[in-house]
Amino acid sequence: MTSQRPSAVVFSSAYQVLLGLIWLHQMSAMPGPLLKLLVASIAFGHWYAAAGLYLMCEWGRQRTLQFAMFDLLSVLPMVLGQQITPWGALLQLGMPLYTLHALNDSRVRERFS
């Protein structure tokens, strides 16, 4: 483990914590206990990825990249179906694209254990 974390790692980790909080907030809108449990597990998955990323573990980096790909794939039908404004697409695609680019950088990847 390194003593100095790259800013991309800290930024992406904070974003994963934020996504976990958003999913936890969405849990209150779910009708049944099974759906609430499912949404809570998604929130926990984001926090788990954030912790692994912040601790500079390779599995945390890989999990965060998986979440970024899921985010991209979930926005893609809206973009192709023209159901989203270009500004909304930029906002929803920007952070996953940044995460994929920043965490796959060779200088950042070599710092993970």
N, C-alpha and C positions, 0 to 999 in steps of 0.2 A: 504494500500500500504506500502511496506517495503522500508527502506532507502537503503539497500544493496541488489543489484541484484546478483543472482548466475551467475557465468561465463558462464554456459550453456545457460542462457537466453540471455545474451548480445551477445554471439557468434551466437546463432540461429537467433536473431533479425537482426544482421548484415548480415547474410546469406540471410534472406528474402529481405532485401534492395537490396543486390546484384542481387538476382533473378529478382526483379522488374526492375532494370536497364537493365538486359539482355533482358527481355521481351520488354522493351521500345526500345532497340536497334533493336530488331527483327521486330518491327513495321514498320521500314523504308523499309523492304523487302516485305511487304504485298501489293498485287496489288490493292485492292479496299478499299473504305472508310469503308465499313462494317467490313471487316477483320481487318483494322487498329483500329477501335473502339473496337473490340473484344479483340485484343492483348493489347490495352491500359487498358482495364478493368481488364485483368489478372495482368498486372503490378501494377495497383492500388490495387488490392486484396492482392498482396504480401506486399505492403507498409502498407496497413491497418493492416494486420496480424503482421507486424514488430512493428508497433506503439502499438498495443494492448499487444504484448508480452513484449515490453520494459516497458510499464506502469504496468506490472504485473497483467493484467486482465485475467480472466479465459477464456473469449471468444477469446482472442489473442492466448493463448496456444492451445486451441482446433482448431482454424483456421490453425495455424502453423502445427499441427499434421495432419490435413486433407491434406494440401499441401504436407507434407512428404509422406503420403500414395499415393497420386496421382503421385509423382515423382517415387516412388518404382514401382507402377503398370505400369508406362509408359516405364520403362527400362526392365521390366520382359520379354516381348516378344522378345526383342533383345538378351537377355541373353539365353533364351530357344532356340531361332532359331540360335544361334551361329553366330550372325551378329555383335558381339561386342567382342573386345579383353578382356581378363581377367583384364588387367590394366584399360581399359576404364570402365569396369563394376565396378571395385573397386572405381574408382573416382565418377561415377554416382550413386552408391549405398551407398557410405560411409557417406555422409552428411545426407541423409534422415534417414538412420539407426541410426546415432548418435542423430539426432533430436528426433526420436521416443524414444530412450533409455533415453536420458538426460531429456526430458520434462515429461516423465512418471515416473521418480524417485520420490519416496514418499517424500523425503526431499524437492525437488523442487516444487512438486505439492502443498504441504501445505502452501507455501509462497504466492500463488496466492489468490486473493480476490474472 
